Structure formats: C-alpha cells, structure tokens
Amino acid sequence: MKQFFAFVKKEFYHIWRDKRTLFILLGMPITQIIIFGFALTNEVKNSKMAILDFSKDVSSHELIQKISSSKYFDVSNVLTRYDEVEPLFKKGKIKVVLVIPQQFSNELLHANQTKLQLICDASDPNVANTIVNYATAIIKDFQNTIVQDQKLPYRIETEVRMMYNPELKGAYSFVPGVMALILMLTCAMMTSIAIVKEKEMGTMEVILVSPLKPFRVVLAKAVPYMLLSMVNVITILLLSVYVLDVPISGNLSLLISESLLFTITSLALGLLISSITDSQQVAMLISLMGLFLPTTVFSGYMFPIENMPLPLQIMSNIVPAKWYYYIVKTIMIKGLGFTYVWKETLILIGMTVVLFAFSIKNFKTRLA
C-alpha cells in the first residue's frame, strides 16, 4: 500500500511540474465556463436602434424612454428623414429602426388606435426575429400601461419590414458563417502540419541545404493549399446560389478577392502554428481546438458579439473570421461594395503580414 501511495505522490509531482498539464486540468474549465457562460446565449442585448419620430409629442417621448431603458436596445441615432435609414443599415451601425407616425398621440386619443413601423436588418434572420419580438413586447407593455386607467381600449399595431432578407431564410446567415469556418479550419489545419511533416519524415535536411530562403520555403508551402481553398470557395458559392437559393447581391470579383485574402490569412496562421510545433499531432490539436472555438464563438456567426462582455468583445477583434464574416455578409447579402468593407480588408491584410512575419521568424534553419 505504501508503494501505491508513493506512486500516487510521484504522479502529483509530475503534474505539478508540468505547467501545461496543470493549466489544462485547472485553467481550461475556468476559461470555458467564463466564455460559454457569457458568450453562448440566445438573448440579443444592446441592439443598436435608431428612432425616426415624426410625432415628437408626449406619448412618443414616453415610448422612446421605455425602449431606451430596456437592456435589449441601445438608442444610438435619432433621425429626421426616411432617407437617413438605409445608409445606417449599409454601414452596419444599427440593427433596427422604430418609425413613429406624425399623428401618434392624436390617433391614440381620438381614434384609440395607431400604427408603428419597425425596419430591421434581416441579414441574420434569427437575430432579426428576436429583436422584433423584444420591440413588439415593449410596445405591447406600453399599450397596456395606457389602457390600464382608461375605459376605452387602445391598440397599437406594429408593421414590420425586413431588409436584405424579407423571407427570413436561414441560409442568408448560414452561408457566410460556413465559408469563414471552412476556410479557417481547412487552411490552417492543412498548413499547420506542412512544415512539421517535413521534420518528422526527415526531409527537412534537404530543404535546409537548398538555395531557397526561408521566405520562399514558407510561401511554397502555402501556394498549393491556397489554390485548393479557392476551389472550395467557388464550390460553396455555386451550391449557395443553385441549391440554397442565396443570391450574390454584390460584386462577384470583389467577393472572390476578399475570400482569397482571408484564405491567405488562414494559411499564414497555419504556417505559424507549423513553425512553432514539433509534431503533427500537436499542430493539428492546436489548429482544431485553438481555432474552432474562437471561430465559432467570436466571429458573430452563431452568437451576436454585442451580447458579450467588453473583454470578450475586444478579444473577438483578433479573430480573422469575424472580419471575413462581416465582409461576406456585406457584399453577398447586402450587395454593397468595397467602400463599406475597406476597413475590414485592411485589418485582414495587417493580420496576414504579421502572421507571415512571425512564421518566417520562427522558421528554424537548423534542426538542432
């Protein structure tokens, strides 16, 4: 029995000395429960709302105050004309617009009924549905507050207009998200084992004595996977248009160019992983576990980023898939041009340059 406890004690010492194992055992559960607890939620909070109030009376002011005090909406813009609505949607600054008619208070007092309009960005149909439900519930509660002390019933009807995806097809959100997920995982995973494979097979010595410089070696590893990834992009787009009935509303050449840029970014990330690892198993594990979760959670594909706490929102900015997902939605679903995605494009270019620089810097020209 003493020998058994001695072995148990020895194993504890091994775990304590191996900081990576200790982190996996104790740190990973804490990290995952924080991320899952705050990021994975079906609620949609702090949605950016614009108000177009033609009435500007006491009742409309009370309704706006009620919406502003809700945790689900952040009234960020007050508009004066209809033609101000679409530019805000194009720039992605708002999710929904509440339009209050000119005779809002008078119609309530004299006709006992009135109409409001909700204009919503439906490029993500699940979020759009949730936002409309929240807004409708708040308007209904406002109506009940008015009716409470009155003998005559008051009724506020809500007219809903969905922009970019009036039929609320899930594929409009599904396709851009899947494109980001597939390209990130396949490119990074395949290239992450490229250099490591040469080390394990013993062919790295031949490469090191060749006249090729590290930059060209790293670049040569990326080119085949880049071409194959572009085949994936074209396949996904063809299936989206002809099978899922998701139209490409914007410029096809721009969409393919942005996809090529994101592919290169993903390849650079995979090459960086490959250059800092010593085995294919470790490289593939980092690619799968280290990229799948951030791409799924922090890209905005499955869970709205604005719902997350500020530290997680900041963390999402280093996930390349977030920027590519926004670019694809803007071009493919909203039909907008380069003017609306140039900032995201520059961010991806910057990430690519940095990742390639680190890959080349960490490329070992000596095996020992």
C-alpha atoms as one frame of an Amber mdcrd trajectory, in Angstrom:
protein
   0.000   0.000   0.000   2.924   2.342   0.738   4.251   1.701  -2.762   0.855
   2.591  -4.246   0.698   5.910  -2.359   4.301   6.595  -3.298   3.392   6.262
  -6.993   0.338   8.491  -6.499   2.559  11.086  -4.817   5.076  10.839  -7.657
   2.315  11.398 -10.236   1.172  14.520  -8.377   4.731  15.831  -8.524   4.854
  15.196 -12.280   1.597  17.095 -12.838   2.734  19.960 -10.618   5.994  20.298
 -12.509   4.296  20.123 -15.920   2.683  23.548 -16.130   0.879  22.780 -19.414
  -0.896  19.763 -17.923  -1.749  21.768 -14.818  -3.230  24.533 -16.969  -5.350
  22.050 -18.942  -6.657  20.425 -15.743  -7.396  23.602 -13.787  -7.305  26.527
 -16.205  -9.327  25.202 -19.139 -12.568  24.557 -17.147 -12.438  28.104 -15.769
 -11.787  29.573 -19.220 -14.544  27.553 -20.872 -17.204  28.261 -18.256 -16.488
  32.013 -18.495 -16.608  32.003 -22.302 -19.659  29.729 -22.508 -21.462  31.496
 -19.680 -21.115  34.990 -21.137 -20.835  34.396 -24.886 -23.164  31.465 -25.604
 -26.609  32.925 -25.097 -29.756  33.149 -27.185 -30.551  36.603 -25.839 -29.885
  39.638 -28.010 -28.837  42.599 -25.893 -27.733  46.154 -26.609 -29.004  46.102
 -30.188 -28.334  49.433 -31.883 -31.641  51.173 -32.620 -32.441  54.376 -34.492
 -35.596  56.409 -33.847 -37.471  58.247 -36.596 -40.024  60.263 -34.657 -42.376
  62.334 -36.820 -44.720  62.981 -33.891 -42.434  64.426 -31.206 -45.224  64.501
 -28.637 -45.564  63.315 -25.050 -46.670  59.783 -25.960 -43.837  59.212 -28.434
 -41.336  60.552 -25.901 -42.648  58.129 -23.259 -42.390  55.208 -25.689 -38.806
  56.131 -26.616 -37.892  56.386 -22.935 -39.375  52.947 -22.284 -37.353  51.427
 -25.124 -34.162  53.243 -24.097 -34.421  51.931 -20.549 -34.583  48.348 -21.796
 -31.389  46.272 -21.704 -32.222  44.917 -25.154 -31.852  48.183 -27.066 -29.347
  50.996 -27.298 -30.890  54.036 -28.973 -27.834  55.339 -30.807 -29.353  57.522
 -33.542 -32.270  59.935 -33.747 -33.292  60.514 -37.361 -35.348  63.225 -39.021
 -35.887  61.818 -42.555 -36.585  58.451 -44.181 -33.567  58.738 -46.481 -31.283
  58.559 -43.426 -32.368  54.984 -42.672 -30.710  52.959 -45.431 -27.198  54.494
 -45.125 -27.112  53.492 -41.444 -28.083  49.910 -42.323 -25.447  49.794 -45.050
 -22.727  50.908 -42.655 -23.868  48.308 -40.090 -24.364  50.952 -37.405 -27.907
  49.886 -36.468 -29.980  46.731 -36.297 -33.473  48.219 -36.215 -35.347  51.495
 -36.777 -38.559  52.481 -34.987 -40.735  54.813 -37.086 -43.347  56.797 -35.124
 -46.068  58.411 -37.298 -46.837  62.131 -37.224 -50.217  61.882 -35.504 -49.182
  59.228 -32.966 -50.638  60.857 -29.850 -53.736  62.261 -31.596 -54.615  58.904
 -33.134 -54.326  57.241 -29.731 -56.523  59.842 -28.048 -59.203  60.201 -30.736
 -59.209  57.017 -32.804 -57.956  54.790 -29.947 -55.522  53.091 -32.330 -52.349
  53.889 -34.245 -49.547  52.208 -36.186 -45.805  51.980 -35.694 -43.214  50.637
 -38.105 -40.176  48.505 -37.307 -37.491  48.297 -40.016 -34.991  45.552 -39.217
 -31.733  44.238 -40.717 -32.646  40.625 -41.545 -29.270  39.528 -42.943 -29.148
  37.459 -39.736 -32.757  36.187 -39.544 -32.530  34.717 -36.035 -31.295  37.982
 -34.554 -33.883  39.942 -36.565 -36.743  37.794 -35.269 -35.540  38.158 -31.694
 -35.172  41.935 -31.995 -38.683  42.306 -33.459 -40.134  40.153 -30.670 -38.409
  42.247 -27.987 -39.537  45.531 -29.554 -43.102  44.287 -30.021 -43.236  43.155
 -26.379 -42.086  46.587 -25.162 -44.663  48.326 -27.375 -47.352  45.962 -26.063
 -46.353  46.761 -22.490 -46.537  50.485 -23.305 -50.034  49.929 -24.726 -51.133
  48.075 -21.581 -49.849  50.946 -19.429 -52.065  53.398 -21.348 -55.120  51.120
 -21.303 -54.831  50.460 -17.569 -56.628  53.623 -16.456 -58.888  54.076 -19.484
 -62.380  52.759 -20.225 -61.835  52.611 -23.987 -59.332  50.087 -25.366 -56.233
  51.433 -27.074 -54.477  49.440 -29.772 -51.020  49.995 -31.271 -50.370  47.962
 -34.407 -46.774  47.223 -35.402 -45.835  46.932 -39.050 -42.565  45.036 -39.608
 -40.279  45.467 -42.617 -37.296  43.125 -43.006 -34.393  44.464 -45.077 -31.992
  42.334 -47.180 -33.789  39.074 -46.292 -37.562  39.616 -46.320 -38.299  35.862
 -46.339 -36.053  35.344 -43.286 -34.135  32.465 -44.869 -31.593  30.945 -42.505
 -29.183  30.263 -45.371 -28.507  34.026 -45.682 -26.651  33.849 -42.358 -25.555
  30.220 -42.634 -23.567  30.547 -45.884 -21.192  33.407 -44.824 -20.588  31.706
 -41.483 -19.817  28.331 -43.036 -17.475  29.961 -45.555 -15.497  31.551 -42.716
 -15.456  28.337 -40.657 -14.454  26.014 -43.511 -11.706  28.249 -44.882 -10.242
  28.938 -41.449 -10.169  25.298 -40.345  -9.118  23.647 -43.605  -6.430  26.187
 -44.490  -4.969  26.448 -41.005  -5.185  22.728 -40.250  -3.647  21.567 -43.532
  -0.798  24.071 -43.497  -0.158  23.619 -39.767   1.201  20.132 -40.440   3.104
  21.105 -43.611   6.474  22.051 -42.073   6.127  19.654 -39.130   5.599  16.785
 -41.556   8.941  17.545 -43.210  10.627  17.416 -39.806   9.093  14.074 -38.878
   9.804  12.486 -42.267  13.437  13.587 -42.158  13.234  15.579 -45.397  13.792
  18.921 -43.695  17.574  18.468 -44.083  17.176  18.508 -47.879  15.104  21.693
 -47.715  17.581  23.406 -45.394  20.550  22.800 -47.702  18.623  24.026 -50.754
  19.278  27.568 -52.048  15.714  28.622 -51.153  15.436  31.255 -48.450  13.016
  30.722 -45.501  10.518  33.180 -47.017  10.264  31.197 -50.243  10.079  27.879
 -48.392   7.150  29.130 -46.291   5.486  30.633 -49.365   5.926  27.419 -51.376
   4.162  25.504 -48.599   1.165  27.857 -48.763   0.540  28.098 -52.528  -0.971
  24.590 -53.153  -3.364  24.926 -50.226  -4.346  28.421 -51.375  -5.347  27.113
 -54.812  -7.303  24.200 -53.319  -9.054  26.554 -50.895 -10.198  28.759 -53.760
 -11.784  25.662 -55.308 -13.673  25.295 -52.005 -14.810  28.935 -52.206 -16.153
  28.535 -55.742 -17.889  25.264 -54.786 -19.585  26.884 -51.772 -20.749  29.858
 -53.852 -22.161  27.594 -56.579 -24.031  25.486 -54.023 -25.307  28.630 -52.286
 -26.750  30.105 -55.483 -28.087  26.997 -57.242 -29.014  24.759 -54.277 -29.753
  27.081 -51.333 -31.151  29.984 -53.426 -28.887  32.539 -51.766 -28.135  35.230
 -54.386 -24.810  37.026 -54.660 -26.158  40.567 -54.488 -22.785  42.308 -54.687
 -19.743  42.187 -56.932 -18.597  38.579 -57.503 -14.986  39.573 -58.264 -14.776
  41.548 -55.024 -16.226  38.624 -53.052 -13.692  36.177 -54.520 -10.836  38.641
 -53.923 -11.815  39.037 -50.262 -12.098  35.244 -49.953  -8.597  34.913 -51.392
  -7.313  37.420 -48.838  -8.942  35.521 -45.954  -7.533  32.258 -47.329  -4.029
  33.732 -47.275  -4.618  34.971 -43.709  -5.702  31.479 -42.625  -2.705  29.912
 -44.378  -0.354  32.311 -42.602  -1.901  31.335 -39.270  -1.473  27.639 -40.092
   2.159  28.172 -41.108   2.837  29.975 -37.836   1.429  27.018 -35.899   3.520
  24.678 -38.039   6.737  26.608 -37.418   6.408  26.595 -33.607   5.384  22.951
 -33.119   7.441  19.767 -33.340   4.820  17.106 -34.136   1.843  16.759 -36.453
  -0.419  15.731 -33.584   0.317  18.885 -31.595  -0.068  21.082 -34.688  -3.407
  19.516 -35.584  -4.632  19.725 -31.977  -3.826  23.440 -31.800  -5.489  24.007
 -35.184  -8.687  22.190 -34.251  -9.099  23.150 -30.603  -7.413  26.537 -30.751
  -9.219  27.791 -33.862 -12.601  26.029 -33.958 -13.919  27.504 -30.695 -12.825
  31.133 -31.349 -14.098  30.979 -34.944 -17.462  29.619 -33.836 -17.971  31.880
 -30.832 -16.218  35.147 -31.711 -16.982  35.519 -35.418 -20.578  36.666 -34.841
 -21.800  33.731 -36.928 -23.682  31.887 -34.169 -23.758  34.366 -31.286 -24.047
  38.179 -31.543 -20.816  39.800 -30.366 -22.619  42.814 -28.889 -24.177  40.461
 -26.292 -20.781  39.642 -24.831 -18.968  41.495 -22.032 -16.484  44.143 -23.163
 -13.340  41.988 -22.599 -14.755  39.266 -24.878 -15.771  41.852 -27.476 -12.187
  43.136 -27.501 -10.891  39.568 -27.747 -13.086  38.941 -30.799 -11.134  41.577
 -32.741  -8.121  39.260 -33.064 -10.222  36.517 -34.703  -9.816  36.851 -38.511
 -13.117  35.046 -39.148 -15.043  37.928 -37.531 -13.876  40.386 -40.172 -14.347
  37.974 -43.070 -17.872  37.071 -41.921 -18.794  40.768 -41.905 -17.242  41.243
 -45.354 -19.152  38.305 -46.905 -22.475  39.442 -45.410 -21.912  42.999 -46.619
 -21.011  42.011 -50.192 -23.041  38.848 -50.743 -26.229  39.570 -48.767 -26.459
  43.370 -48.657 -24.992  43.899 -52.133 -22.589  46.652 -51.074 -19.166  47.486
 -52.498 -15.589  47.974 -51.338 -16.452  51.347 -49.785 -18.220  49.541 -46.944
 -15.570  46.862 -46.262 -12.245  48.645 -46.759 -11.539  48.871 -43.010 -12.099
  45.138 -42.509  -9.951  44.447 -45.579  -7.064  46.475 -44.159  -7.361  44.599
 -40.854  -7.083  41.228 -42.642  -4.089  42.485 -44.658  -2.400  43.623 -41.435
  -3.061  40.262 -39.769  -1.640  38.436 -42.801   1.577  40.469 -42.808   2.098
  39.975 -39.063   1.398  36.217 -39.193   3.734  35.679 -42.163   6.450  37.721
 -40.443   6.209  35.576 -37.304   6.147  32.391 -39.396   9.361  33.321 -41.184
  10.989  34.487 -37.951  10.148  31.197 -36.189  11.212  29.056 -39.142  14.239
  27.128 -37.885  17.091  26.920 -40.350  18.808  24.363 -38.111  17.351  21.130
 -36.836  19.265  21.237 -33.567
